[in-house]
Amino acid sequence: MKTYFESYEHYKRQGNSIKTTTITAKQLLPALIAHMERMDRQFTLHIIGQLPIPIDSLIKEAFDQCHLEQPFYTQHCEKRSYKYRQLTKNRIKVEFTMRYRMARQEEKWIVDEIQTILKNRIHPDMSALQKVLIVHDYIARTYSYERHTEGSPFAVYTFMNEKHGVCMAYALLFEKIMEVLRIPCYYVIGKAAGEGTEGHAWNMVQMDDHWYHVDVTWDDIGSISGKEVRYRYFLVADEKMRLDHEWNENHYPICTSTKFEAFHRLYDGCLVNNSLYYAHPGNSYLYEIKFADYPFHAKQKLAVNIQFCFYIDGFLYFRNNSHNSYLYQFELVAEKLTQLSAVAVIRIYETETSLEVLYADKTTDSIQKLISADTESENSLIAETDENRLEVPLNTFGDSWVASVEQEADCQPMLFKSAVGIELIVEDRCKQLTVDIYINRGLHIQITSNRKNVEFKQPAQLKVPIAIIPGLEQQLSKQNMLEYFADEKFIYIQLYKSVTIQLKMKK
């Protein structure tokens, strides 16, 4: 992708943050992203050095590309304005004013709600394909396209609260969930057929080193009788997407794989472990595709016309249109078909805890899910399981915690733990690593390898009990130097390298 700017990741690795007010032209884009991620309303940047293009064009280019990194924040920036003054030949002062569609408390609510949504749907052993399919179906079945909303139809907060919004909200929610699941994803801006001069938004995801288009908005084909979902725009290559979509192809990776073309004629799928059950597009009979088989082969499971297919605890539930639209269940292991009602089904839909069935006589029925009491702890997405990490004890010396480790050729991610609750997760695989965390008029984190300072490719996650260093969160908020979040007991800080956080320590 041709660009005048360095990446946001590189910008942060160099120790830059919103505290960095003097920048070069190539740092303009990541500096803007840093402020929009914090939802800063007013800020000033000084651009020094020779500009590659005129200042107005440079700022416009930065705004045009800001959706490529941290789109959840940059696209919630509703209005962007600026004024500038040439101070010297090689120094320009630019004052920015921003307005946002989202407040800080709304952002926190969204992140918490995403965790709630995923904890009973996503399991650590699922493949990327399974996760992407589940998120695609959840959004398409749960939300509806609608411009007339009480809040902004472009905002994810409105979308999740009112269950209505436009393509921007669909794509931003999808992108944010992919970020939580650590699946590489782009928020794509372009145009689509039938939408006139208005823009359109969708996503790209990466699986097995290939990129694919996903347009959840256009796969949401809600009907009068109930929410339906198709897969015409699920994991699509560039060639097919160009038939009715346009985008700046210089800004995004190419999508060439046609591996999932077998999905594109399907609709109303139901994921069960590593299989997709669906109504055949020709005769609506129940069919199965196994993800483990490639090329994909469809296998007929039942010669009955089905609709509204859902899975709970070993059974498929659906409306049997071959028999008076009654409610039926199909036991997958025994392959046993059973009639459950003598009244026609109007709609079946899923909630967090049950399937809800609406009948033609206006009566309803609930089929409860069996949810394990350990589900929340097993499936927490905030902290991954530690079983594949090398656990290293942090030795305590007063207000200091130290550990050193050496690994063989087959290195593992590491988890450093202390008895008082300090933890450091290092995802980068290092043969030798020394960690020294100590308190002395501040919090010092020294991370070295063979006596040289380390810079991580993936941020390390430091967890510190609030009780150990009172005032740490307030100082982090004032300094704006590190990414962090806090709950009632702990502060979680992202680290790319050694750092010192100065504090006014109480004696």
TAGI-V336273 format. One record per helix or strand. SS is the DSSP state (A for helix, B for strand). FROM is the first residue (numbers start at 1). LEN is the number of residues. If there is no record, write none. Layout:
BEGIN
SS FROM LEN
SS FROM LEN
END
This chain:
BEGIN
A 8 6
B 22 3
A 25 13
B 42 7
A 55 14
A 71 4
B 77 12
B 91 10
A 104 16
A 128 15
B 144 2
A 156 7
B 164 2
A 167 15
B 185 8
B 200 8
B 210 5
A 216 4
B 220 1
B 229 2
B 234 3
A 238 4
B 245 3
A 261 3
B 267 1
B 270 3
B 275 5
B 285 6
B 298 15
B 315 6
B 326 6
B 336 4
B 345 6
B 354 6
B 364 5
A 375 4
B 390 4
B 395 3
B 400 7
B 414 4
B 423 4
B 432 8
B 442 8
B 452 2
B 460 6
A 472 8
B 484 3
B 490 6
B 499 4
END
